[in-house]
Amino acid sequence: MEKKILDEQAMSRAITRIAYEIIEKLKGTDHLVLIGIKTRGIFLAQKIQEKIKQIEEITVPIGELDITLYRDDRHHASQAISPELKGTSIPVDITDKQVVLVDDVIYTGRTIRAAMDAIISIGRPKRIMVAALIDRGHRELPIRSDFVGKNIPTASSEEVKVKVQAYDNEEGVWLIKHKNNESREE
């Protein structure tokens, strides 16, 4: 069973709120770098970048991060040697920058932990913060989102699915209830 919990307009408002909160917390955009976590986090980071440009008239740098080899639930023998991130593109030096990792849904915290490991392997930012469109709870690690579009309490048997126009040909957030009560990873 699927229930639409955010439409395109509500998503846009949440992204606008996140952009304002980032600017407010950092007192501007100096040394700010947005890094989207593949896949939908990249599109959300681009939307936040657009909102910040509308507000501040500045285009903040944006990057793309593939965390596949840093996941603790997907071990590979090659990971111990020297992880290679395919699809990671960060066009600026992140050393001493204010990095905001952007993802669609924060759930257990494992994706963000992997993203932080990947970022640290690239450079040493002054600060790493997290922006998530949806925070659904159920943390397994002591990680939180600094900027949240919407908190949606869920059961572990439910799934939150974010769709973006550029990738899914529609926008919105859906809550999916699974019949078998098995938890779903996001």
Residue, then its C-alpha position, 0 to 999 in steps of 0.5 A: m500500500e502506498k500513500k503520497i505524503l509530500d507532493e511536488q509543492a511540499m517538497s519544494r517548500a521543504i527544500t527552500r526551508i533547508a536552504y534558508e536553514i543552511i544559510e542561517k546556521l553558517k551565517g552565509t555561504d562562505h566556504l560552503v560545499l554541497i555534496g549529494i549522495k548518489t542517487r537522489g541526494i545529488f538532485l536534491a543538492q542541486k535543488i538546494q543549490e538553486k534555492i541558495k542562488q535565488i536567495e544569496e545570488i551566489t552559486v555554491p559548489i556542488g559535488e556528487l558522492d558514491i558511497t558504495l565501497y564505504r558501506d559497512d553492510r557491503h564488504h568487498a575484499s578490494q575495499a581493504i586495499s584502496p577504495e575507488l569511488k566510481g561516480t564521485s565528482i567533487p570539483v573543489d578542494i573540500t579542505d577547511k570547507q563547510v560540507v553539507l552532505v545531502d541525502d533523500v532519506i535518513y534512516t539508520g545512519r549507515t549511509i551518512r557514516a559511509a559518506m563521512d568516511a568517503i569525504i574524509s578519504i578525499g580531504r579534511p573539511k572544517r565541518i561536515m553537516v547533514a541535510a535530509l529531505i526526510d528523517r524517518g527515525h530508527r537510528e542504529l548509529p549516533i548520527r543526526s540530520d542538521f537540516v531536515g525537510k520533514n520528520i516522518p515517524t515510520a515503522s521499520s516495516e515501512e519504506v519511504k520513497v522519494k522521487v525526483q523529476a530528473y530521475d523518476n519523471e515525477e516528484g514526491v514522497w511516498l510511504i509504502k507499507h509492506k505486508n510481510n513486516e520485513s524492514r526495507e533498507e533505504 
